[in-house]
Structure formats: structure tokens, C-alpha cells
Amino acid sequence: MKIKLIVEDSWGVLFFPIVIERLKVANLVNRNIIIQKPKHVPADCNGKLDEILKMVDNTCDRIIIILDADGPQNYMTRYERAQSHIPNNMTKPVNIILAEYEVEEWICISKDL
């Protein structure tokens, strides 16, 4: 299965493929998953997201969008804003994952910062 990641944080472009590889080694995700080079979108509600989704729809089996929620009180708003950019005619499944606050927290913790 080929997965395309779309990440809000520019560090996520390098970080998430490493996370997926570690999950494969730990047998927590299927070893046959192929993570294509992630795309960076600079915010959760941005016209660039529309274009990225249209462009990658036929290059993968699934699309995962990873965004910062900036607090649990923002989950619904952030999710709905991201969802509004997904075209109705997408042929591939799209999942939206919201980090509770900032994805950078995961990166800092993983580097013992």
C-alpha cells in the first residue's frame, strides 16, 4: 500500500517517514506500507491543500493529512476546515489526523529535547 502524507509542519516531511519505519520494525504497522515523500502544506486551511490533493490522488492508495490542533478545543474546527478542502470526487480515501497541540512536541520528545 502506498501512502501519501501531507503535513503542516515542515519538520514533519523528514520526521514522519522515520516514525513509520520505527513502527514497522516494532511490528505496529504493516511492513509493506510505502510512504511516498511527504508534502508540506503551511496551514490547515490553505488553497495549496486543494491543489496537493488533486495532484496526489492518482499516485497513492491512501492520503493522510497530519495537522496541529493547537488545543483540544480546536479539534472540530480544524477537522472541518481540513475536510472542506477534500474534493467530493477524490478517488482515494483521505484521513485527517490532528495532533493535540503541535507536531513539534513529538519531534522534541523523540530527540530528548
N, C-alpha and C positions, 0 to 999 in steps of 0.2 A: 504494500500500500504506500503510495506517495502522498505525503502531507506537505502542504504549503502553510508556513507560519507567517502571519502578519502581526508585527509587534509595534507597540507605541514607543518603546524606549530603544534608542539606538544601540545601547549595550546588549539588548536582547537579541540582536542579529547574531552575535557571537555566542551569547550565553545559552540560549535555549537548545541549540543542537548539542551542546555539551551535556546539558541536563538529560536530554533524550538518550544519549549514548550511555550515560550512567544508569538510567532506568533500564535500558536493555541489558546491561551487564548484571544488574540486580534482578533480572527476570520479572520486572514490574510492567514492562510493555513488550509487545511483540518484537522480536529481533528482526523481523522482515520489514519493519517500518522504515521508509526512506524519507528523511527530512530534506526537502529542497532548500536552497539558500533562502533564509527568511527575508521578507520585505519589511521595510521600516515605513510606518506612517506616523507623522509627527503629532497627531492628536486623535482622540476617539471620534470626533465628528469633523471630518475633513473631506473635501471633494476628492482628494487623492485616493481615499479608500475606495470610492466608487470605481475609479479607473483601475486600481490594482485588482479588485475583484473581477472585473470584466476580463482583464488581461490573463489572470492565472486560472480562470475557470476550467479551461480545457487542458491544463498542464499537470493536473494532480487528481487524486481520488477524494481528497477532503481538504478543506481550508479551516484553519484555526486562527482566530483573531485574539490576541492577548493584550489587554489594556489595563491601565491603572484605574481603580475605582475612586481613589482619594477619599476613602472612608466608607463604611457600610451604608451610611445614609444616602450615598450616591449610586448604589447598585442599580436600582431600577432606571434612573435617568440615563446613566452611562450605557446600560444594556440597550435601552430603547433607541438611543441616539446611534449606537453602532448598528443595531438591527435595521434602522431606517436606510442605511447605505447598501444593504444587500438587495440586489435586483431580484424581482419576483421570478425572473426566468433563469436563475442560476441552475446549472445542471449538477453541480457538486454540492454535497452537504457543507454547511458553514456552521462552525461552533464558535461561540464567544466565551472567552474566559476572562474574568475580572480578578485582578489581584486586589486584596483588601485595601491596601494603601498604594504603595509604589513597588513596581517590579525591582527597582534598585535595591530594596531591602533584601530580596532573595539573593541578589548578587553579592551584596556586602556580607551577608551571613555566610554564604558559601566560601568567601575568601577570608573569613575570620576577621572582618573589619568592624 
